[in-house]
Amino acid sequence: MAGVQAQTTPGLQVELVEDLELLREDWSALGARTGNLFATWEWNSLWWQEMGRGRRLLTAAVRDDGGALVGLLPAYLAFAAGPVRMIRLLGRGQGDRLGPICMPADRLRVSSALGAALRSKPWTNALLLAEQLPAEEGWRGLLGAHPVSREASPVLELTTSDWDEFLAGRSANFRQQVRSRERRLARDHDMRYRLIEDADALPGALDTLFGLHGARWGEEGAPEFGLAQGFHRAFAACAHARGWLRLWLLEVDGHTVAAWHGFRFGGADWYYQSGRDPAWDRQSVGAVLLAHTIRDCVEAGIPRYLLLRGDEAYKQRFATADPGLETVAVGSGLGGRAAMAALAGMRRLPPARRQRIARVLGA
């Protein structure tokens, strides 16, 4: 730890952390209790290791009078030029549910402590751009933040472990499509689903996933995924060792035509990324594999299937709710005001130029 801050909220202290390894034990315990995959020490420490690129860590640890870790703001200094200083969250670009980390019962006091810390060194005189915060957690109001944007994050809440019963609760057209797509593929081809369970098979399966993702999306869909292969390979290996990883392949006539990459963690299945062979689009292989993973979730008795970031029509067809994700900004001092003005100006630029500047500010 470094730079212990003065007590900011009764019973709480905020410490500057510049070495994540010092938090491994405490963070691991807190992250597991939150049930948020993207709040785990494993996700954040591996992201920092692979994506930090020499930047300064500005993570805030909130402890009670007994020294117990009750909250975290996993952050780093992304950009500094003259009066403009921008702080961003670990996991950005790759994580889908980011933000301060704490238990729900502690949000009010942790947000108070973090709000005071952001007005003091070394966080002061800067803009915190906090992306993909779960809207239902209320961090925008708790931190007094400015809204920047909002995006979809659909969820499928499950109340049965019987697949037929699940389908019975959907429309007749929905049931017909889900059943007929798989039935036609199985009738016309030798098909099978394969869950990667052997660690030795993981590297090759990830090669297949990245290949299919690139074939489907190229650079226009989710380029951050392909550009962060080192991180995703490291986290997949870690998640596999901990029993979190769910990597499904759909094989047709001996060839893999679709891949689904996700996790089983915190009482939910997390649909993180996928890919498919465009030559098989007429057979809807991506939809067939997606439905299979949801059936697997249902039959395993998992109560939630998180479709994660994105408002694609296929996600909304399955979803029962969409609490959404918020990107917010918290600024203080001259640097914070300058960065806020720069951010507002950037939002008025054409998308291509905005993306180039965003890469400079937060790469």
C-alpha positions in Angstrom: 0.0 0.0 0.0 1.0 3.6 -0.4 -0.2 7.0 0.4 -2.7 6.2 3.2 -5.4 8.8 3.0 -7.1 10.6 5.9 -10.3 9.2 7.2 -13.0 10.4 4.8 -16.2 8.7 6.1 -16.8 7.7 9.8 -15.3 4.3 10.3 -13.6 4.1 6.8 -10.2 5.0 5.3 -9.2 5.1 1.7 -5.7 3.9 0.7 -3.9 4.3 -2.6 -2.8 0.9 -4.0 0.0 0.8 -6.5 0.6 -3.0 -6.5 -2.4 -5.3 -7.0 -0.6 -8.3 -5.6 -0.9 -6.7 -2.1 -4.6 -7.0 -2.4 -4.8 -10.6 -3.7 -6.3 -12.3 -0.7 -8.7 -9.5 0.4 -9.8 -8.7 -3.1 -10.4 -12.3 -4.0 -12.7 -12.7 -1.1 -14.6 -9.5 -1.8 -14.9 -10.1 -5.5 -16.3 -13.6 -5.0 -18.9 -12.3 -2.6 -20.2 -9.7 -5.1 -21.0 -12.4 -7.6 -19.6 -10.1 -10.4 -17.1 -11.9 -12.6 -15.6 -8.5 -13.7 -15.1 -7.5 -10.0 -12.8 -10.5 -9.3 -9.1 -10.0 -8.5 -8.3 -12.5 -11.3 -10.0 -10.4 -14.0 -8.6 -7.1 -12.9 -5.1 -8.2 -12.1 -4.7 -10.1 -15.4 -6.2 -7.2 -17.3 -3.7 -4.9 -15.7 -0.8 -7.3 -16.3 -1.7 -7.6 -20.0 -3.2 -4.1 -20.8 -1.7 -1.7 -18.3 1.2 -0.8 -20.5 3.3 1.0 -18.0 0.6 3.4 -16.8 0.2 4.5 -13.2 -2.1 2.5 -11.0 -4.5 4.7 -9.0 -6.7 2.0 -7.3 -8.5 3.0 -4.1 -9.0 0.5 -1.3 -11.6 1.3 1.3 -11.1 -0.3 4.7 -13.0 -0.2 7.9 -11.5 0.5 11.3 -10.7 -3.2 11.7 -8.7 -3.2 8.5 -11.2 -5.2 6.5 -11.5 -4.4 2.8 -15.1 -3.2 2.2 -14.7 -1.4 -1.2 -12.5 -0.8 -4.2 -12.2 1.6 -7.0 -10.0 -0.3 -9.5 -8.6 2.6 -11.5 -5.5 3.9 -13.3 -4.2 7.1 -14.9 -5.1 6.7 -18.5 -3.9 10.0 -19.9 -2.2 13.2 -18.7 -1.3 16.2 -20.8 -1.1 19.7 -19.3 -4.1 20.3 -17.1 -6.0 17.3 -18.6 -5.8 14.1 -16.5 -8.1 11.2 -17.2 -8.6 8.3 -14.8 -10.3 5.1 -16.1 -11.3 1.7 -14.7 -9.3 -1.5 -14.9 -11.0 -3.9 -17.3 -12.3 -1.2 -19.6 -12.8 -2.2 -23.2 -13.1 -5.9 -22.1 -15.3 -5.9 -19.1 -19.1 -5.5 -19.2 -20.1 -4.7 -15.6 -17.4 -2.4 -14.1 -17.4 0.3 -11.4 -16.7 0.5 -7.7 -16.6 -2.9 -6.0 -18.4 -3.6 -2.7 -21.4 -5.4 -1.3 -24.8 -3.8 -1.8 -25.3 -3.0 1.9 -22.0 -1.0 1.8 -22.6 1.1 -1.3 -23.7 4.3 0.5 -20.8 4.5 2.8 -18.3 3.3 0.2 -19.5 5.8 -2.3 -19.2 8.6 0.3 -15.6 7.6 1.0 -14.7 7.3 -2.7 -16.3 10.7 -3.4 -14.2 12.4 -0.8 -11.1 10.5 -2.0 -11.6 11.7 -5.6 -11.4 15.3 -4.3 -8.0 14.6 -2.7 -4.5 13.6 -4.0 -3.6 11.7 -6.0 -7.1 11.4 -7.6 -7.9 15.1 -7.4 -7.7 17.6 -10.4 -8.7 14.9 -12.8 -11.7 13.3 -14.6 -12.8 9.8 -13.7 -14.5 8.3 -16.8 -16.3 5.2 -15.4 -17.7 3.0 -18.2 -20.2 0.1 -18.1 -21.5 0.6 -14.6 -24.6 -1.6 -13.9 -27.4 1.0 -13.8 -29.3 -0.9 -11.1 -26.4 -0.3 -8.7 -27.0 3.5 -8.7 -23.4 4.6 -8.8 -24.2 7.7 -10.9 -26.3 9.2 -8.1 -24.2 7.9 -5.3 -21.0 9.5 -6.8 -22.8 12.7 -8.0 -21.5 11.8 -11.5 -22.4 13.3 -14.9 -24.1 10.9 -17.3 -22.2 10.3 -20.5 -24.0 7.4 -22.2 -26.2 4.4 -21.6 -26.3 1.0 -23.3 -28.2 -2.3 -23.2 -27.3 -5.2 -20.9 -30.1 -7.7 -21.3 -30.8 -10.5 -18.7 -32.7 -13.7 -18.9 -34.2 -14.6 -15.5 -35.1 -18.3 -15.2 -37.7 -19.9 -13.0 -37.6 -23.5 -14.2 -35.0 -26.2 -14.8 -37.1 -27.9 -17.5 -36.4 -26.8 -21.1 -39.8 -27.7 -22.4 -41.4 -25.7 -19.6 -39.1 -22.8 -20.4 -40.1 -22.9 -24.1 -43.8 -23.2 -23.2 -43.6 -19.8 -21.6 -42.5 -18.2 -24.9 -44.5 -17.5 -28.1 -45.4 -20.2 -30.5 -43.2 -18.6 -33.2 -40.2 -18.5 -30.8 -40.7 -22.2 -29.8 -40.9 -23.2 -33.5 -37.8 -21.4 -34.5 -35.7 -22.7 -31.6 -36.7 -26.3 -32.1 -36.7 -26.4 -35.9 -33.3 -24.9 -36.5 -31.6 -27.5 -34.4 -33.8 -30.3 -35.8 -33.0 -29.4 -39.4 -29.3 -29.2 -38.7 -29.2 -32.6 -37.0 -31.3 -34.1 -39.7 -29.1 -33.0 -42.6 -25.7 -33.2 -40.9 -23.6 -35.0 -38.3 -23.6 -32.4 -35.5 -22.5 -32.3 -31.9 -21.9 -29.8 -29.1 -18.5 -29.9 -27.4 -17.8 -28.3 -24.0 -14.1 -27.7 -23.5 -13.2 -29.4 -20.3 -9.6 -30.6 -20.9 -7.0 -27.9 -20.2 -4.8 -29.4 -23.0 -7.6 -28.7 -25.5 -8.1 -25.1 -24.4 -5.4 -23.3 -26.5 -6.7 -24.9 -29.7 -10.3 -24.2 -28.8 -9.4 -20.5 -28.3 -7.6 -20.5 -31.6 -10.9 -21.7 -33.1 -12.9 -19.1 -31.2 -10.7 -16.2 -32.3 -10.7 -17.5 -35.9 -14.5 -17.7 -36.0 -15.0 -14.4 -34.3 -12.7 -12.7 -36.9 -14.5 -14.5 -39.7 -17.9 -13.3 -38.6 -17.1 -9.7 -37.4 -13.7 -8.7 -38.9 -12.8 -5.2 -37.6 -16.3 -3.8 -37.6 -17.9 -5.7 -34.8 -15.9 -6.1 -31.6 -12.2 -5.4 -32.5 -11.2 -5.0 -28.8 -11.7 -8.8 -28.3 -9.3 -9.8 -31.0 -6.8 -7.1 -30.1 -6.7 -8.4 -26.5 -6.0 -12.1 -27.2 -3.1 -12.3 -24.7 -5.4 -11.2 -21.9 -8.3 -13.4 -22.9 -6.1 -16.5 -23.2 -4.6 -15.8 -19.8 -8.0 -15.3 -18.2 -9.6 -18.3 -19.9 -6.8 -20.5 -18.5 -7.4 -19.0 -15.0 -11.1 -19.3 -15.3 -10.8 -23.0 -16.4 -8.6 -23.8 -13.4 -11.2 -22.3 -11.1 -14.2 -24.0 -12.8 -15.7 -20.8 -14.2 -15.1 -21.2 -17.9 -17.8 -22.3 -20.4 -16.4 -22.7 -23.9 -18.8 -24.4 -26.3 -18.1 -25.5 -29.9 -20.7 -26.6 -32.4 -19.2 -29.2 -34.8 -20.9 -30.1 -38.1 -19.6 -32.9 -40.3 -16.3 -32.8 -38.4 -15.8 -29.1 -38.7 -16.3 -26.4 -36.0 -18.8 -23.9 -37.4 -19.6 -21.9 -34.2 -18.1 -21.1 -30.8 -19.6 -19.6 -27.6 -17.3 -18.2 -25.0 -18.7 -17.5 -21.5 -18.5 -18.3 -17.8 -20.5 -19.8 -15.0 -20.0 -17.6 -11.9 -22.0 -16.1 -9.1 -25.2 -18.0 -9.8 -25.3 -17.0 -13.5 -24.1 -18.0 -16.9 -22.3 -15.1 -18.6 -22.5 -15.0 -22.4 -19.3 -13.1 -23.2 -18.4 -13.6 -26.8 -19.0 -15.8 -29.8 -18.1 -16.5 -33.4 -19.4 -18.4 -36.4 -18.5 -19.4 -39.9 -20.4 -17.1 -42.3 -20.6 -20.0 -44.8 -23.1 -21.6 -42.4 -25.3 -18.6 -41.8 -28.2 -20.0 -43.7 -28.3 -22.9 -41.2 -28.4 -20.4 -38.3 -25.5 -22.2 -36.5 -24.9 -19.2 -34.2 -28.5 -19.2 -33.0 -28.5 -23.0 -32.6 -25.5 -22.9 -30.4 -26.8 -19.9 -28.4 -30.1 -21.8 -27.7 -28.1 -24.9 -26.6 -26.1 -22.8 -24.0 -29.4 -21.4 -22.7 -30.8 -24.9 -22.5 -27.7 -26.0 -20.6 -28.2 -23.1 -18.2 -31.8 -24.0 -17.6 -31.2 -27.7 -17.1 -28.4 -26.9 -14.7 -30.8 -24.9 -12.5 -28.8 -21.7 -12.9 -31.3 -18.8 -12.2 -29.8 -16.2 -14.5 -28.4 -16.0 -18.0 -26.6 -12.7 -18.6 -26.5 -11.7 -22.3 -24.2 -8.8 -21.4 -23.5 -5.6 -23.3 -25.4 -5.0 -26.6 -28.9 -4.4 -27.9 -28.9 -7.0 -30.7 -32.3 -8.3 -31.6 -31.5 -11.9 -30.8 -30.5 -10.9 -27.2 -33.7 -9.0 -26.7 -35.8 -12.0 -27.9 -34.5 -14.1 -25.1 -34.2 -11.4 -22.4 -36.8 -10.9 -19.6 -35.2 -7.6 -18.4 -32.6 -5.0 -19.4 -31.3 -2.9 -16.5 -28.7 -1.3 -18.7 -25.2 0.0 -18.3 -24.2 3.6 -17.7 -21.0 5.5 -18.5 -20.5 8.4 -16.1 -17.9 11.1 -15.4 -16.7 12.5 -12.1 -14.4 15.5 -12.3 -12.7 17.8 -9.8 -10.5 20.8 -10.0 -9.0 22.5 -13.1 -7.9 19.2 -14.6 -11.3 17.6 -14.2 -13.1 20.6 -15.8 -10.6 20.6 -18.7 -11.0 16.9 -19.2 -14.8 17.2 -19.1 -14.7 19.9 -21.8 -12.4 17.7 -23.9 -14.8 14.7 -23.5 -17.8 16.9 -24.5 -16.0 18.1 -27.6 -14.9 14.6 -28.5 -18.5 13.4 -28.4 -19.4 15.9 -31.2 -16.7 14.5 -33.6 -17.4 11.9 -36.4 -17.3 8.3 -35.0 -14.1 7.3 -36.8 -12.2 10.2 -35.4 -13.7 9.8 -32.0 -12.6 6.2 -31.9 -9.0 7.2 -32.8 -8.9 9.7 -30.0 -10.4 7.3 -27.6 -7.7 4.8 -28.3 -5.1 7.5 -27.5 -6.8 8.5 -24.3 -7.4 5.0 -22.9 -5.4 2.4 -24.8 
